[in-house]
Amino acid sequence: MKNKILILIITAFLSSGFILFESKSDSQQDLVKTSTWYIAGPAVENQEMINKIRKKEGIVKVTAKDNPVGEIELNVMITESHSNDGAPTNVSDASKFVTITYKSSHLIKIQAREGNDSGTGCVHGGTHAMADLPASPDKFVTIKIPWLNFKLNGKPVNIHNLCKFNFVNYHPVSGAFLEIKSVLIK
């Protein structure tokens, strides 16, 4: 009788552990839901505001200040880190693209930033292979960007050394906005 109870307890524990692991793994795919976002440049929102709204409403929102000077860069690590830098992620060969659900008043360049060659991972440097997020000011759209579309000087991104995504508005105007509902690596 004791062995049967012990087997049931172990089975229940292992089952619940598997379920927890499976749920956590699935939820980590959406970077809007799981990761801290960072901002640089002339934006109305600061990092604290962006992440507070993200957690409450499930959306990342950025708006250009009046008469902005310089680019606005919004970024998120592929693997959650306690800072804007960290170890690169080795994305599986099974992954073929990233999907992004967003709304934007202007063209946004999305950079898939690789780790650097000096061995310090994602701390400054590395390549910034880019693709476009076309303007979609009136409604949310979902775009699927194959990894092969992220290129720098004709060279595709190395998904086995991927640090973060940078969403960049190189020429913001007053009130320009970007709203992101999801970023899924598939």
Secondary structure, DSSP 4 states (H G I P E B T S, - for coil): -HHHHHHHHHHHHHHHHHHHHHHHHHHTTBHHHHS-EEEESSBSS-HHHHHHHHHHHS-EEEEBPSS--S-EEEEEESS--SSS--PPB---TT--EEEEEEEESS-EEEEEEEPPTTSSTTSS-S-EEEEEE--EEEEEEEEEEEGGG-EETTEEP-GGGEEEEEEEESS--TT-EEEEEEEEE-
